[in-house]
Amino acid sequence: MASQSANLWVLLGLGLAGILLVTRKLKKAVREDFGAFIEKLQLLPPPPPLPPKAPHPLTGLTFAVSDVFDIDGHVTGFGHPDWVKTHEKASWTSPAVTALVEGGATCIGKTVVDELAYGISGENKHYGTPTNPAAPARLPGGSSSGAAVAVAANLVDFSLGVDTVGGVRIPAGFCGILGFRPSHGAVSHVGVIPISTSLDAIGWFAKDPNILRRVGHVLLQLPYAVQRSPRQIIIADDCFQLLKISVDRVAQVVIKSAEKLFGRQSLKHENLEDYLKSKVPSLKEFHSKKSNGELKISSLRLLANVMQFLHRHEFKRNHAEWISSVKPVLDPAISSQIFGTLEMPDTVFESYKSIKDEMRSAMHSLLKDDGILVIPTIADTSPKLGGKEILSEDYQSRACSLLSIASISGCCQVTIPLGFHNKCPISVSMIARHGGDRFLLDTVHTMYTSLQEQADTASKLKSSRNVLSKEQSAEIAKEKGNQAFKDMQWQKAIGFYTEAIKLSGTNATYYSNRALAYLELGSYLQAEADCTQAITLDKKNVKAYLRRATAREMLGYYKEAIEDFRYALVLEPTNKRATQSVERLRKLFQ
């Protein structure tokens, strides 16, 4: 007895230890700051001007910056502890950060980036992957993962990141917030660690379109001007074919919003693949050099290839010396891309420059000063944590085909959230010509509320279709049950009726039919319970009263059985079975 008691205490102790361990793991998994921050600090704005002067444009707002921006007195970490060990503290602050602080905002910290700000997943094995507040079991997206998470979790009003191959656009889409990539070169890169110089753009995140615009006006140093609306909304139909969710859930939201705000005449549909094929001839030359013309590859895929090559080569040019001397431990996916890159002769770089120039010119011709191109931000929803999907060639190809449009052309692009699909945030992107940043910010400000309303309507419509689909499936299961009942396969019939109930638990007929099958098997208690549920759902269900009466009679509840038969007669006075049953039970008790 003593040994049994001891064993019990051991088991209890192990159980408590397990509970504590799980609790600690959960606390670690979702930290108070969602794992967004590398370092907390405080850069305070100057005192507000005295009236009647206007307050600073960003007064009262807080922000964070990705750990690639220099801040005086702090080491810029670049997502890797070995970088921190081998670099001194910054002796000044990035002009972009300074502009925001002088604009009235308070900087409260530095946020996590992918290792060397290179990837797009948002993962960092050294500092931990920030938790996506919108979908905790899924990746936050990168490279500016912490900055996006800080905004999505309401830890700051806005944040700064770097977008090279999607570093702002992807995490904005995955975390369900706004993300803005400005025109290439529109915001100073001074005091920011370079990744791929010809692709890098200083971007920012926000939840509120008004804040997104205010931050943009400060960073882009825009003077006051009258707000403009787009005259043309161009839907890139072929780009939406890359989507892994329903096209209607994204494209139709924009189309309906544009029709409501600007009229149907504002809409235009374009096959971007065909357009680029005719307007960017250097892409064809690039393809022939790479494959000797053996394979047919789409213009968007070729554009993605150009972006990926530039990203790898320029990153290597910027940081290969440090990597060779320090020999940091790198993620295999990153090291294979960097070290697997062949040296590129200057002539090839010149062909890339031609592609970039032609691409910018083509986009300018398409959009002019008052056009907006609409594309998916990314083809897939955020992958699950720990998966390898985001590393696959297919995933990267779909993603880069869309992301390369703005990266190569240098155009400005904004990611706009459109609610959820299967519990994952979804978004759409809008692109304006290079230099059209103010116009794009104005367009977001004008369309945002309408887009959210249309997205909400589309989501509800999808839900109602799902309900209808479940009801149809339940009816099919019921019919299968009816057939099994006719074939006197009682147990099989019960199985089908149970399936129908799971799909649509508010249909009284399914319970009543299952009760009849239970009666055939002699399972009277189950039959009575099902009939009671059917009557609760439909108080005029005559068959349910008759079947419950039969079950109660078989169980010996004669008085209750008579009451059920009588109630069936109230509902259906000419029912012979109820009349005969009441007479039979009366005689039994006389």
N, C-alpha and C positions, 0 to 999 in steps of 0.2 A: 504493500500500500504506500509505503514511504517512497519507494522508487518510482511508482506511478505519479505521485505528487511532484517529485523532483522533475520527472520528464515533462509534466504539464507546465511547470514554471520555466523550463528551458524553452519549450515551444512558444510560450507566451512572450518570453524575452526576445526570441528570434522574430516573432511577429511584430513586436513593437519596434525592434531595430529596423525591420523591413519598412515599416510605415515611416520612420524617421528618415531612412535613406531615400525613399521615394519623394518625401516632402522636400528634402534638400535638393534632389535632382530637379524637381519642379520649380523651386525657387531659383535655381541656377539657370534653368531653361528660359524662364521669363523673369529677367531682372527688372528692378524698378524702372530703369531707363530703357528697357527692352534691348539692352546691349548696344545701344546706338553710339554711346560716347566713348572716346579714347581718353579724353582729358576734359575736366571742367575748369573753366576760367571765367574771367569777367572783363570785358572791354566796355567801359561806360561812355555814353555819348556826351557831347558838350551840353552845358545848361541851355534850356530852350530860350529863344529870344523873347524879349519883353514885348507886350502888346504896344502898338497895334500891328507889329510884325507877325507874319504867319508862323506857326510852329514848324519844326522840322518835319519833313514829309513822312518819316518813319517813327515818329515819337510814340513811345509806349510798346513798340514791337521788340520781340526777342528773336535771335537767330543763332544758328550754329554753322560751322564750316567744316567741310571734309578735310581730312588730315593730309592735304597736299598744298594747303595755303600757308604761307609764312605768317607767323605772328611773333612780334618782337619778344624775345626772352624765352621762346619755346622752340623745341626741336620739332621740325616737320617730319612726321613719321613714315609717310608713304606706305602704310599698311604692312610694315615689316620691322620687327625688333632689331635686326641687324643694320637697317638703315639708320635707326635711332642711335645705335652704338657708334656708328662711323661718321656721324654728322654733328656739327656744332649747333647751338641755339641760333635762331634767326636774329639778326641785328636790326630788323625793321619789319613792318607789317605790309602785307600785300595791299596795293592800292584799291583793289576791289573791296576788301574787308574794311579798309579805312573809310572809303566812300559811304558804306552802309552805316558805320558807327557815327560818322559826321552827319549823316542824314537823320540821326535820332534813334537808331536801333541799338540794342544792347547785345553784344556777342557773349554767349554763355559757355561755349565749349567747342572742342574738335571732335569729329565723328569718324567712325570706322569706314575704311574703304577696302576693296578687294586687295589682295597681295600685290604691291607695286601698282595699284590702281589699274590692273591690266584686264581682269575678267569682267563678265557680265552677270554672274550668278549672285553676287553679294556675299559670298562665303569668304571667311578668313580664319584659317586654322590657328593663327597666332593669338588673335584677340577675340575670337568667337564670332559666329554669324549673328548679326542683329535679328531680332524676332520681328517678323512681319505682323504689325498690329491688325491688319485686315484679314490675314490668313496665316495664323501662327504655325501651321504645319507645312507651310510652303516657303520657298525662297523669297527674299526681299528684292532681289535684283541688284545689279551693280553696274559700274564700280562704286558709285556714291551711295552705298546701301544705308549707312548710318544716318546720313543727312535726310534721306527719304523717310526712314523710320522715325526720326525725331519729329518730323512734321506730322506724319500719319498718327503718331501716338499723342499729339497735342503737347509735346514737350517744348516746342518753339513755334513761333508764328511762320517762319520761313527758314530756309537753309541754302547754303551754297554747295555746289558740286562741280565736277568736271565731266563733260560729255565728249568722249572721243569717238567711240563706236556704239554709243547708246547709254553712257554712264549716268545720265539724268533721266532720259526718256524711259528706259526699261524699268528702273525702280519706281518711277512715278506710276507707270502702268500697273506694276505688280502690287504696289501698296495702296492704290486707289486714290492718288492725289494729283494735283497739277504739277507738271514739270516743263520748264522752258529752256530750250537750247537756242541761244541767240545766233544771229548771223556770225560766221567765222570772222574773228578779229574785232567784233563790235565791243567787247569788254576786254580790258587789258589783261594779258597773261603774266605780267611782271609779278614776281613773288609767288609764283605757282610752279610746282614741279612739272616739267614737261613730260608728256607721255608720247604723243605723236603730233608734232608741232603743226603739221598741215591739216590735222583733223580736230585738235583740241578746241573746245569752246567752254567758257565759264557759264554754267547754267544755274538755275535756282528752282526750288520747290516751294509750294504753298498749298493750302487748302482753299483759301478764299481768292477768287479771281481779282478782287479789288487789291488785295495785298500783292498778288503776283504782278499786277500792273504797276503799283507804286514802287516796288523794288526794281522793276525794269526801268522805270523812268529815272531812278537814281543811278543805277549801274550804267545805263546807256546814255546818261546825261542829256535827256530829251527835254527840250523847251516845251512850253505849253502850246498846244495846237488843238483844233477842233477834231472831235472824234469822227472817224470814218467807218462806214460799213462796207462790206464786200459787195461788188456788183456781180461777181461770178463765184459760185461754189462748184469746184470740179471734183467729181467722184472718180477715183482711179479704180474702175471696175475690176481689172485684172489683179490688182493688189489685194482686193477683198477676197478673191478666190483662194488666196493663200491661208485665209483664216481657218482655224480648227474649230470654230464655233459657228453658229448660224450667222450668215451675212446680214440677215434682217435685224438681228439683235444689235448691230453696230451701224451699218450703212444707213438703214432705214430711219434710225433715230436722227441722224444728221439731216437726211433728206426732208423729213417731216418738219424738223425745226427750221430749216432754211426756207421751206415753202411758207411756213407760218410768219416768219420774220421779214423775208425779202421777196416773196412771191416765187411761183414756179419758174418764171423766166430766168431766175438767177442760177438755176441748176444746169450743169453740163456733165456729161459722162465721157470719160477718156480711157483709152487703152494705153497705159503708160509705156508698156513694153514696145508697142509699135511706134509710139512717139519718139522714144529714146533711140530706137534703131535708126530712125531717119535723121535725128538731130545731133547725135553724138557718134560720128563716124569713126573716131579713134578707138571706140570700144571694139569695133570689128577688127581693127588692126591688132589690138591687144590680144584678142581671141586667137587670131591666126598665128601670132608669135608663140602663144602658150600651147596650142594644140595642133598646129599645122593644118587647121581647118577641118580636122577629122570629125569633131563632135559639134552638134548644134547646141549652143547654150544661150539661154535667154539674156536679154540686155540687163535685166535686174540682177541676174546671177553673176554676170560679168562685172557689174558695178560693185557687187558684194566682194568679189575676188580682189578688185582694185583696192577697196577699203581695207580688207584684211592684210594684203601685202604691204600697204603703206603703214598700217598700224604696227606690224611686226618689225619692218625694217627701220622705221624712225625710232621706235622704242629701243631697238638694238643699238642704233647709232648714239642715242642719248645715254644709255645705261650699261652697255656691254662691258665697258672698262671697269665699272664698279663691280659688276657681277663676277668678272674674271678675277679681280683682286681679292674681293671679300669671300667669294664662294658661298653665298647664302643658301640655306635650304629652301628650295622653291617648290611650289605645287607642281607635280608632274605634268599636268595639263598646260601650265604656263611655260615651263622649261622646254617641253617638246616643241611648242610653237616658236619660241625665241631661238633656240639652238638649231631647230630644223630649218631655219630660214637661210637660204643661200644669199651670198652677197649680190647686190644689185648694181649693175653698171649705170653710169650717169645717163646713157642714152635711154634706158628703161624709165628712169625717173622723169626724163623729159616727156616721154609718151604719157606717163601718168599725169603730168602737169597739163598736157593737151586735153586729156579726158576731163580733168577738173574744170578747165576753162570752158570747154564745150558744154559741159553739164550745167554750169552756172548760167551760160547764155541761153541754153535750151529752157531752163526753168523760168528765166526772165521772160522769154518769148511766150511761154505758156501762161504765166500768171500775171504779167505786167504789174501795174501798181495797185490793182484792186481785185486780184483773184486769189482764191484760197484752194489749195490742193488737199483733198481729204484721203487719208490712207489709214490702215490699221497701224497702231504703234508697234505691235509685235504679233506674229501669227498665232502664238500659243499662249495659254494662260500660264501662270507661274508654276513651275515644276515642284514636286514634293521635295522636302528636305532629305538629303542623303541619297537622292537618286542620281543617276548618270545621264538622264535624258538631255539636260542642257549642254552636255559635252558632245552629243552625237552630231555627226556631220549634217544630217537632215535638219535638225533643230537649228544649228548655227546658220545653215544656208537660208532657211526661211526667215530667220531673224535679221540676218545681215542684208538680205535682198531689200528689206523695207528700211532698215536703219541707214543704209548707204546713200539713200536719195539725198538727205540733208547733209550728211557728213561729207560727201564728195562735192556736192554743189555749193556748200557753204551757206545754204539757205537757213532761215530760222524755222523752228518747229516747236509745237506745243503738244504735250500729252494731256488729254482731258478725260477724267474718269466718267464711266457710264454705268455705275452700279456693279452688280455681281452676276456671274453665270456659274451655276453649280458651286456656290460659296467662294468663288474666286473673283477678285476685282477684274473688270474689263475696261478698256479705254479705246479712244480713237485719237488720231493725230491730225493736226492741221499744219500745213506748210505755206509760208509766204516767201516771196523772192528775197534774195540777199539784200539786206538793208531795209526790209519791210517789217522790222521788229515792232515799231509802235502800232502799225496797222494790224499786225497779228494779235498783239495784246488787247487792242480795242475790240477786235472781233471776238476774242474769248469773253471779254467783259459783256459784250452785247448778247452773245448766244448761250452763255453758261446756264442760266436759269431755265431757258427753254429746253436745252439739251437734257438737263436733269429731269425735267417733267416728262419729256418724251421717253427717256430711258426707263423711268418708273412705270410708265404706261406699257412699254414693251415687255418689261419684266412681269407685270401683272397678267398681261395677255398670255405670256409663255406659261405662267403658273396655271391659268384657267385652262389652257390647252392640255397641260399635264393632268389636271383633274379630270377633264373630259376623256383623256386617254385611259386613265385608271378606271373610270366608270365603264368605258367600252370593254376593257379587259375583264372587268368584273362580270359583265353580262355574258361574255364568252365563257368564262369559268362556270357561271350558273347554268348555261345551256348544256355544257359538258356534264354537269351534275345531273340535270334532268334526264339526259340520255342514259347515264349510268344507272339512274333510278329505274327507268323503264326496263333496262336490262337486268334488274334486280341485283345490281352490284352495289349494295347499300354502303359499304365502307368506302368504296371508291367515290360514290356520290357525296358522302360526307367530306371527303378530301377536297373535291371541287368546290363545294359550297363554302368550306372554310377559306379556300383561296379567294373566293369572291368577297367574303366578309373582310379579309385583310386588305383587299384593294378598295373596298367601299363599305365601311362599317356602319353606314347610316341607312342601309336598305333593308327594310323589314322583311321583304320576300326571301332574302337569302337565309335569314335566321329561321323563318317559318318552314322553308324547304328542307333545311338541315334537320329541323325538329322531326319532320315526317320520316326522314331516313333513320333517325335515332329510334323512332317508334317501331320501325320494322325490325330493328336489331334488339328491341326490348330494353333500350337504354332510356328509361322513362324520366329519370331525374334530369338528364341532359336535354331531353325533349321539352320538359317543362321550363327549364331555364331559357332555352332558345325562344320558346313561345312568349315568355314574359318579356324578353328583350324586344321581340318583334312588336308586341303590343305597346311597349314604351315608345317605340319609334312611330307606330301607326295604330292609333286606338280604334280604327275602323277596319282592322284586318280580320275578317270573319274566319278565315282558315286558321289563323293563329289561335283564336279562342276555341275553335273546335278541336284543334290538335292538343292544346293545353288541357282541355276538358278530358280528352281521351287519356292523356298521360296521368292526370290526377285520379281518374277512375281506376286505372291500373295500379296506381300507388295506394289506393284505398281512401283517397280524399274525396269522398262522394259528395259531400255538401258543396265543396269548392267546384267540383266538376259540374254539378247542376247549375251553379251560378254562371259558369262559363258558357254552358249550352244555352241558358236563358238569354245571356247578353248577345250571343250570336243570333238568336231569334229577334232581338230588338233591332239589330243591324240588318238582318235579312229574314223577315217574318215567314217567308215561304220555304225556308230551308228544311227539307224533310228529315235530314239526318239529325239536326238539332232537336226537332219536334219529337222524333222517335226515341232519341236518347233520354230526353227529359221524362217522357212517359215511362220508359223502362226503369229508370232510376227511382221514380216515384213509387212504382209498384213494388220495387225491391224493398222500400222502407215502410210500406203500408202493413 
